[in-house]
Amino acid sequence: MEPNILKAKIIQNGFNTRNFVKLLSESGASMNTATFYRKLNGTSEFTQTEISVIAKVLDLNPTDIMDIFFTANVS
């Protein structure tokens, strides 16, 4: 998870956290602001549905989604 990239995309799209979370809830990814911050900070993980809704709301392309939500495991 790359929270800074997600935060930047939220700001680039003209949202603040409160109205972004409200829009997510209205779009099918029901969560409150505290839950969003826990997920953003890595305390819990975003679900597949939440990632899908975030991608749709922010108009993220597949590369953006991979860069934000998935980290490469290097061994």
Biopython code that builds the backbone (N, CA, C, O; Angstrom):
import numpy as np
from Bio.PDB.StructureBuilder import StructureBuilder

atoms = [
    (1, "MET", "N", (0.844, -1.186, 0.000)),
    (1, "MET", "CA", (0.000, 0.000, 0.000)),
    (1, "MET", "C", (0.880, 1.235, 0.000)),
    (1, "MET", "O", (1.808, 1.356, 0.799)),
    (2, "GLU", "N", (0.579, 2.136, -0.893)),
    (2, "GLU", "CA", (1.283, 3.415, -0.993)),
    (2, "GLU", "C", (0.303, 4.541, -0.674)),
    (2, "GLU", "O", (-0.286, 5.123, -1.584)),
    (3, "PRO", "N", (0.126, 4.850, 0.596)),
    (3, "PRO", "CA", (-0.880, 5.844, 0.985)),
    (3, "PRO", "C", (-0.628, 7.238, 0.419)),
    (3, "PRO", "O", (-1.580, 7.972, 0.155)),
    (4, "ASN", "N", (0.616, 7.612, 0.232)),
    (4, "ASN", "CA", (0.905, 8.957, -0.281)),
    (4, "ASN", "C", (0.415, 9.137, -1.709)),
    (4, "ASN", "O", (-0.036, 10.220, -2.084)),
    (5, "ILE", "N", (0.502, 8.086, -2.501)),
    (5, "ILE", "CA", (0.002, 8.164, -3.880)),
    (5, "ILE", "C", (-1.519, 8.306, -3.855)),
    (5, "ILE", "O", (-2.086, 9.106, -4.599)),
    (6, "LEU", "N", (-2.175, 7.524, -2.996)),
    (6, "LEU", "CA", (-3.628, 7.616, -2.893)),
    (6, "LEU", "C", (-4.055, 8.997, -2.405)),
    (6, "LEU", "O", (-4.997, 9.580, -2.943)),
    (7, "LYS", "N", (-3.379, 9.520, -1.401)),
    (7, "LYS", "CA", (-3.696, 10.859, -0.894)),
    (7, "LYS", "C", (-3.544, 11.898, -2.005)),
    (7, "LYS", "O", (-4.376, 12.795, -2.137)),
    (8, "ALA", "N", (-2.489, 11.778, -2.796)),
    (8, "ALA", "CA", (-2.259, 12.723, -3.896)),
    (8, "ALA", "C", (-3.377, 12.635, -4.932)),
    (8, "ALA", "O", (-3.843, 13.662, -5.425)),
    (9, "LYS", "N", (-3.809, 11.425, -5.263)),
    (9, "LYS", "CA", (-4.894, 11.251, -6.238)),
    (9, "LYS", "C", (-6.200, 11.847, -5.715)),
    (9, "LYS", "O", (-6.966, 12.440, -6.475)),
    (10, "ILE", "N", (-6.446, 11.687, -4.421)),
    (10, "ILE", "CA", (-7.649, 12.261, -3.820)),
    (10, "ILE", "C", (-7.625, 13.779, -3.956)),
    (10, "ILE", "O", (-8.620, 14.385, -4.355)),
    (11, "ILE", "N", (-6.494, 14.392, -3.626)),
    (11, "ILE", "CA", (-6.354, 15.844, -3.718)),
    (11, "ILE", "C", (-6.418, 16.315, -5.171)),
    (11, "ILE", "O", (-7.058, 17.324, -5.468)),
    (12, "GLN", "N", (-5.758, 15.588, -6.080)),
    (12, "GLN", "CA", (-5.784, 15.962, -7.500)),
    (12, "GLN", "C", (-7.200, 15.976, -8.064)),
    (12, "GLN", "O", (-7.506, 16.729, -8.988)),
    (13, "ASN", "N", (-8.057, 15.135, -7.493)),
    (13, "ASN", "CA", (-9.443, 15.065, -7.956)),
    (13, "ASN", "C", (-10.359, 16.034, -7.214)),
    (13, "ASN", "O", (-11.577, 16.007, -7.395)),
    (14, "GLY", "N", (-9.767, 16.893, -6.376)),
    (14, "GLY", "CA", (-10.525, 17.949, -5.733)),
    (14, "GLY", "C", (-11.296, 17.548, -4.489)),
    (14, "GLY", "O", (-12.214, 18.255, -4.074)),
    (15, "PHE", "N", (-10.936, 16.425, -3.891)),
    (15, "PHE", "CA", (-11.626, 15.962, -2.694)),
    (15, "PHE", "C", (-10.817, 16.257, -1.442)),
    (15, "PHE", "O", (-9.594, 16.383, -1.493)),
    (16, "ASN", "N", (-11.514, 16.365, -0.318)),
    (16, "ASN", "CA", (-10.856, 16.245, 0.978)),
    (16, "ASN", "C", (-11.294, 14.887, 1.528)),
    (16, "ASN", "O", (-12.167, 14.238, 0.952)),
    (17, "THR", "N", (-10.705, 14.462, 2.618)),
    (17, "THR", "CA", (-10.991, 13.113, 3.116)),
    (17, "THR", "C", (-12.465, 12.917, 3.427)),
    (17, "THR", "O", (-13.050, 11.897, 3.062)),
    (18, "ARG", "N", (-13.057, 13.873, 4.087)),
    (18, "ARG", "CA", (-14.454, 13.722, 4.515)),
    (18, "ARG", "C", (-15.400, 13.562, 3.320)),
    (18, "ARG", "O", (-16.237, 12.660, 3.317)),
    (19, "ASN", "N", (-15.277, 14.431, 2.301)),
    (19, "ASN", "CA", (-16.205, 14.298, 1.174)),
    (19, "ASN", "C", (-15.854, 13.102, 0.293)),
    (19, "ASN", "O", (-16.734, 12.547, -0.365)),
    (20, "PHE", "N", (-14.586, 12.695, 0.270)),
    (20, "PHE", "CA", (-14.196, 11.499, -0.483)),
    (20, "PHE", "C", (-14.814, 10.253, 0.142)),
    (20, "PHE", "O", (-15.377, 9.419, -0.567)),
    (21, "VAL", "N", (-14.714, 10.121, 1.464)),
    (21, "VAL", "CA", (-15.285, 8.965, 2.153)),
    (21, "VAL", "C", (-16.807, 8.946, 1.994)),
    (21, "VAL", "O", (-17.399, 7.879, 1.835)),
    (22, "LYS", "N", (-17.432, 10.100, 2.036)),
    (22, "LYS", "CA", (-18.882, 10.184, 1.836)),
    (22, "LYS", "C", (-19.246, 9.686, 0.438)),
    (22, "LYS", "O", (-20.205, 8.931, 0.275)),
    (23, "LEU", "N", (-18.490, 10.106, -0.558)),
    (23, "LEU", "CA", (-18.744, 9.661, -1.929)),
    (23, "LEU", "C", (-18.523, 8.161, -2.075)),
    (23, "LEU", "O", (-19.277, 7.489, -2.779)),
    (24, "LEU", "N", (-17.491, 7.630, -1.413)),
    (24, "LEU", "CA", (-17.259, 6.183, -1.456)),
    (24, "LEU", "C", (-18.455, 5.434, -0.888)),
    (24, "LEU", "O", (-18.913, 4.446, -1.463)),
    (25, "SER", "N", (-18.954, 5.908, 0.238)),
    (25, "SER", "CA", (-20.108, 5.264, 0.870)),
    (25, "SER", "C", (-21.331, 5.317, -0.040)),
    (25, "SER", "O", (-22.074, 4.341, -0.143)),
    (26, "GLU", "N", (-21.536, 6.438, -0.689)),
    (26, "GLU", "CA", (-22.663, 6.578, -1.617)),
    (26, "GLU", "C", (-22.489, 5.710, -2.861)),
    (26, "GLU", "O", (-23.467, 5.378, -3.531)),
    (27, "SER", "N", (-21.248, 5.347, -3.166)),
    (27, "SER", "CA", (-20.952, 4.570, -4.371)),
    (27, "SER", "C", (-20.841, 3.073, -4.108)),
    (27, "SER", "O", (-20.539, 2.305, -5.022)),
    (28, "GLY", "N", (-21.080, 2.652, -2.874)),
    (28, "GLY", "CA", (-21.094, 1.215, -2.587)),
    (28, "GLY", "C", (-19.983, 0.693, -1.722)),
    (28, "GLY", "O", (-19.931, -0.509, -1.463)),
    (29, "ALA", "N", (-19.084, 1.548, -1.258)),
    (29, "ALA", "CA", (-17.993, 1.123, -0.368)),
    (29, "ALA", "C", (-18.228, 1.784, 0.990)),
    (29, "ALA", "O", (-17.564, 2.758, 1.344)),
    (30, "SER", "N", (-19.166, 1.248, 1.726)),
    (30, "SER", "CA", (-19.596, 1.862, 2.977)),
    (30, "SER", "C", (-18.501, 1.809, 4.040)),
    (30, "SER", "O", (-18.079, 0.735, 4.469)),
    (31, "MET", "N", (-18.054, 2.989, 4.453)),
    (31, "MET", "CA", (-17.077, 3.105, 5.538)),
    (31, "MET", "C", (-17.160, 4.521, 6.088)),
    (31, "MET", "O", (-17.670, 5.431, 5.435)),
    (32, "ASN", "N", (-16.650, 4.685, 7.297)),
    (32, "ASN", "CA", (-16.593, 6.027, 7.871)),
    (32, "ASN", "C", (-15.160, 6.544, 7.780)),
    (32, "ASN", "O", (-14.259, 5.827, 7.346)),
    (33, "THR", "N", (-14.962, 7.769, 8.184)),
    (33, "THR", "CA", (-13.648, 8.400, 8.062)),
    (33, "THR", "C", (-12.589, 7.665, 8.884)),
    (33, "THR", "O", (-11.462, 7.490, 8.422)),
    (34, "ALA", "N", (-12.939, 7.236, 10.093)),
    (34, "ALA", "CA", (-11.980, 6.522, 10.942)),
    (34, "ALA", "C", (-11.542, 5.218, 10.285)),
    (34, "ALA", "O", (-10.361, 4.872, 10.316)),
    (35, "THR", "N", (-12.480, 4.502, 9.698)),
    (35, "THR", "CA", (-12.149, 3.253, 9.001)),
    (35, "THR", "C", (-11.235, 3.527, 7.824)),
    (35, "THR", "O", (-10.275, 2.791, 7.594)),
    (36, "PHE", "N", (-11.526, 4.581, 7.079)),
    (36, "PHE", "CA", (-10.688, 4.931, 5.930)),
    (36, "PHE", "C", (-9.261, 5.213, 6.378)),
    (36, "PHE", "O", (-8.310, 4.747, 5.751)),
    (37, "TYR", "N", (-9.106, 5.973, 7.461)),
    (37, "TYR", "CA", (-7.763, 6.276, 7.964)),
    (37, "TYR", "C", (-7.032, 5.023, 8.432)),
    (37, "TYR", "O", (-5.825, 4.904, 8.222)),
    (38, "ARG", "N", (-7.740, 4.087, 9.063)),
    (38, "ARG", "CA", (-7.101, 2.825, 9.473)),
    (38, "ARG", "C", (-6.599, 2.064, 8.255)),
    (38, "ARG", "O", (-5.503, 1.503, 8.278)),
    (39, "LYS", "N", (-7.377, 2.044, 7.216)),
    (39, "LYS", "CA", (-6.975, 1.346, 5.993)),
    (39, "LYS", "C", (-5.829, 2.087, 5.310)),
    (39, "LYS", "O", (-4.892, 1.466, 4.808)),
    (40, "LEU", "N", (-5.906, 3.387, 5.293)),
    (40, "LEU", "CA", (-4.860, 4.203, 4.685)),
    (40, "LEU", "C", (-3.529, 4.036, 5.419)),
    (40, "LEU", "O", (-2.468, 4.040, 4.794)),
    (41, "ASN", "N", (-3.585, 3.888, 6.739)),
    (41, "ASN", "CA", (-2.374, 3.751, 7.551)),
    (41, "ASN", "C", (-1.896, 2.312, 7.692)),
    (41, "ASN", "O", (-0.896, 2.056, 8.362)),
    (42, "GLY", "N", (-2.601, 1.367, 7.068)),
    (42, "GLY", "CA", (-2.157, -0.018, 7.066)),
    (42, "GLY", "C", (-2.594, -0.839, 8.258)),
    (42, "GLY", "O", (-2.159, -1.982, 8.398)),
    (43, "THR", "N", (-3.434, -0.304, 9.119)),
    (43, "THR", "CA", (-3.930, -1.064, 10.265)),
    (43, "THR", "C", (-4.864, -2.173, 9.800)),
    (43, "THR", "O", (-4.878, -3.259, 10.379)),
    (44, "SER", "N", (-5.639, -1.905, 8.764)),
    (44, "SER", "CA", (-6.453, -2.920, 8.114)),
    (44, "SER", "C", (-6.327, -2.715, 6.608)),
    (44, "SER", "O", (-5.743, -1.731, 6.155)),
    (45, "GLU", "N", (-6.875, -3.641, 5.845)),
    (45, "GLU", "CA", (-6.703, -3.591, 4.392)),
    (45, "GLU", "C", (-7.994, -3.205, 3.685)),
    (45, "GLU", "O", (-9.092, -3.470, 4.176)),
    (46, "PHE", "N", (-7.844, -2.580, 2.533)),
    (46, "PHE", "CA", (-8.994, -2.290, 1.687)),
    (46, "PHE", "C", (-9.489, -3.593, 1.081)),
    (46, "PHE", "O", (-8.693, -4.453, 0.705)),
    (47, "THR", "N", (-10.809, -3.737, 0.986)),
    (47, "THR", "CA", (-11.389, -4.910, 0.345)),
    (47, "THR", "C", (-11.361, -4.723, -1.164)),
    (47, "THR", "O", (-11.098, -3.629, -1.663)),
    (48, "GLN", "N", (-11.632, -5.792, -1.872)),
    (48, "GLN", "CA", (-11.669, -5.726, -3.328)),
    (48, "GLN", "C", (-12.749, -4.744, -3.791)),
    (48, "GLN", "O", (-12.536, -3.971, -4.725)),
    (49, "THR", "N", (-13.901, -4.783, -3.134)),
    (49, "THR", "CA", (-14.987, -3.860, -3.488)),
    (49, "THR", "C", (-14.569, -2.423, -3.249)),
    (49, "THR", "O", (-14.826, -1.556, -4.085)),
    (50, "GLU", "N", (-13.930, -2.157, -2.121)),
    (50, "GLU", "CA", (-13.481, -0.799, -1.814)),
    (50, "GLU", "C", (-12.467, -0.309, -2.828)),
    (50, "GLU", "O", (-12.534, 0.841, -3.264)),
    (51, "ILE", "N", (-11.537, -1.156, -3.207)),
    (51, "ILE", "CA", (-10.536, -0.786, -4.214)),
    (51, "ILE", "C", (-11.226, -0.478, -5.546)),
    (51, "ILE", "O", (-10.875, 0.486, -6.227)),
    (52, "SER", "N", (-12.188, -1.287, -5.902)),
    (52, "SER", "CA", (-12.917, -1.075, -7.150)),
    (52, "SER", "C", (-13.663, 0.253, -7.145)),
    (52, "SER", "O", (-13.640, 0.980, -8.139)),
    (53, "VAL", "N", (-14.320, 0.575, -6.042)),
    (53, "VAL", "CA", (-15.054, 1.838, -5.945)),
    (53, "VAL", "C", (-14.094, 3.021, -5.953)),
    (53, "VAL", "O", (-14.352, 4.021, -6.622)),
    (54, "ILE", "N", (-12.991, 2.919, -5.216)),
    (54, "ILE", "CA", (-11.990, 3.990, -5.199)),
    (54, "ILE", "C", (-11.453, 4.226, -6.611)),
    (54, "ILE", "O", (-11.318, 5.367, -7.050)),
    (55, "ALA", "N", (-11.150, 3.133, -7.315)),
    (55, "ALA", "CA", (-10.633, 3.251, -8.682)),
    (55, "ALA", "C", (-11.633, 3.950, -9.592)),
    (55, "ALA", "O", (-11.258, 4.767, -10.432)),
    (56, "LYS", "N", (-12.903, 3.621, -9.417)),
    (56, "LYS", "CA", (-13.932, 4.241, -10.260)),
    (56, "LYS", "C", (-14.093, 5.726, -9.922)),
    (56, "LYS", "O", (-14.154, 6.566, -10.820)),
    (57, "VAL", "N", (-14.162, 6.043, -8.641)),
    (57, "VAL", "CA", (-14.357, 7.432, -8.214)),
    (57, "VAL", "C", (-13.184, 8.313, -8.645)),
    (57, "VAL", "O", (-13.380, 9.449, -9.077)),
    (58, "LEU", "N", (-11.956, 7.779, -8.524)),
    (58, "LEU", "CA", (-10.765, 8.560, -8.866)),
    (58, "LEU", "C", (-10.315, 8.370, -10.318)),
    (58, "LEU", "O", (-9.324, 8.959, -10.750)),
    (59, "ASP", "N", (-11.054, 7.537, -11.069)),
    (59, "ASP", "CA", (-10.716, 7.244, -12.461)),
    (59, "ASP", "C", (-9.271, 6.737, -12.587)),
    (59, "ASP", "O", (-8.492, 7.229, -13.402)),
    (60, "LEU", "N", (-8.940, 5.743, -11.760)),
    (60, "LEU", "CA", (-7.588, 5.176, -11.756)),
    (60, "LEU", "C", (-7.447, 4.144, -12.869)),
    (60, "LEU", "O", (-8.378, 3.386, -13.142)),
    (61, "ASN", "N", (-6.293, 4.117, -13.505)),
    (61, "ASN", "CA", (-6.019, 3.092, -14.503)),
    (61, "ASN", "C", (-5.408, 1.880, -13.789)),
    (61, "ASN", "O", (-5.039, 1.980, -12.619)),
    (62, "PRO", "N", (-5.296, 0.743, -14.476)),
    (62, "PRO", "CA", (-4.761, -0.461, -13.825)),
    (62, "PRO", "C", (-3.365, -0.273, -13.215)),
    (62, "PRO", "O", (-3.068, -0.855, -12.171)),
    (63, "THR", "N", (-2.524, 0.516, -13.841)),
    (63, "THR", "CA", (-1.190, 0.770, -13.296)),
    (63, "THR", "C", (-1.282, 1.542, -11.987)),
    (63, "THR", "O", (-0.572, 1.233, -11.029)),
    (64, "ASP", "N", (-2.155, 2.546, -11.942)),
    (64, "ASP", "CA", (-2.361, 3.298, -10.704)),
    (64, "ASP", "C", (-2.824, 2.376, -9.582)),
    (64, "ASP", "O", (-2.324, 2.453, -8.459)),
    (65, "ILE", "N", (-3.773, 1.511, -9.887)),
    (65, "ILE", "CA", (-4.310, 0.588, -8.888)),
    (65, "ILE", "C", (-3.197, -0.297, -8.334)),
    (65, "ILE", "O", (-3.084, -0.472, -7.120)),
    (66, "MET", "N", (-2.387, -0.845, -9.212)),
    (66, "MET", "CA", (-1.286, -1.709, -8.769)),
    (66, "MET", "C", (-0.279, -0.920, -7.936)),
    (66, "MET", "O", (0.183, -1.399, -6.901)),
    (67, "ASP", "N", (0.059, 0.281, -8.383)),
    (67, "ASP", "CA", (1.036, 1.104, -7.668)),
    (67, "ASP", "C", (0.548, 1.505, -6.276)),
    (67, "ASP", "O", (1.345, 1.579, -5.340)),
    (68, "ILE", "N", (-0.734, 1.761, -6.135)),
    (68, "ILE", "CA", (-1.284, 2.227, -4.864)),
    (68, "ILE", "C", (-1.542, 1.075, -3.902)),
    (68, "ILE", "O", (-1.115, 1.130, -2.749)),
    (69, "PHE", "N", (-2.223, 0.054, -4.347)),
    (69, "PHE", "CA", (-2.752, -0.955, -3.431)),
    (69, "PHE", "C", (-1.922, -2.224, -3.301)),
    (69, "PHE", "O", (-2.121, -2.989, -2.357)),
    (70, "PHE", "N", (-1.011, -2.465, -4.208)),
    (70, "PHE", "CA", (-0.260, -3.715, -4.168)),
    (70, "PHE", "C", (1.233, -3.434, -4.241)),
    (70, "PHE", "O", (1.693, -2.651, -5.071)),
    (71, "THR", "N", (1.965, -4.073, -3.376)),
    (71, "THR", "CA", (3.430, -3.905, -3.384)),
    (71, "THR", "C", (4.061, -5.173, -3.923)),
    (71, "THR", "O", (3.580, -6.280, -3.684)),
    (72, "ALA", "N", (5.127, -4.991, -4.641)),
    (72, "ALA", "CA", (5.846, -6.136, -5.191)),
    (72, "ALA", "C", (6.677, -6.799, -4.091)),
    (72, "ALA", "O", (7.387, -6.130, -3.340)),
    (73, "ASN", "N", (6.574, -8.109, -4.016)),
    (73, "ASN", "CA", (7.411, -8.849, -3.070)),
    (73, "ASN", "C", (8.713, -9.202, -3.754)),
    (73, "ASN", "O", (8.730, -9.896, -4.771)),
    (74, "VAL", "N", (9.785, -8.725, -3.194)),
    (74, "VAL", "CA", (11.105, -9.006, -3.748)),
    (74, "VAL", "C", (11.828, -9.910, -2.771)),
    (74, "VAL", "O", (11.963, -9.604, -1.587)),
    (75, "SER", "N", (12.291, -11.036, -3.301)),
    (75, "SER", "CA", (12.981, -11.969, -2.388)),
    (75, "SER", "C", (14.420, -12.146, -2.786)),
    (75, "SER", "O", (15.153, -12.892, -2.136)),
]
sb = StructureBuilder()
sb.init_structure("model")
sb.init_model(0)
sb.init_chain("A")
sb.init_seg("    ")
for serial, (resi, resn, name, xyz) in enumerate(atoms, 1):
    if name == "N":
        sb.init_residue(resn, " ", resi, " ")
    sb.init_atom(name, np.array(xyz, "f"), 0.0, 1.0, " ", f" {name:<3s}", serial, name[0])
structure = sb.get_structure()
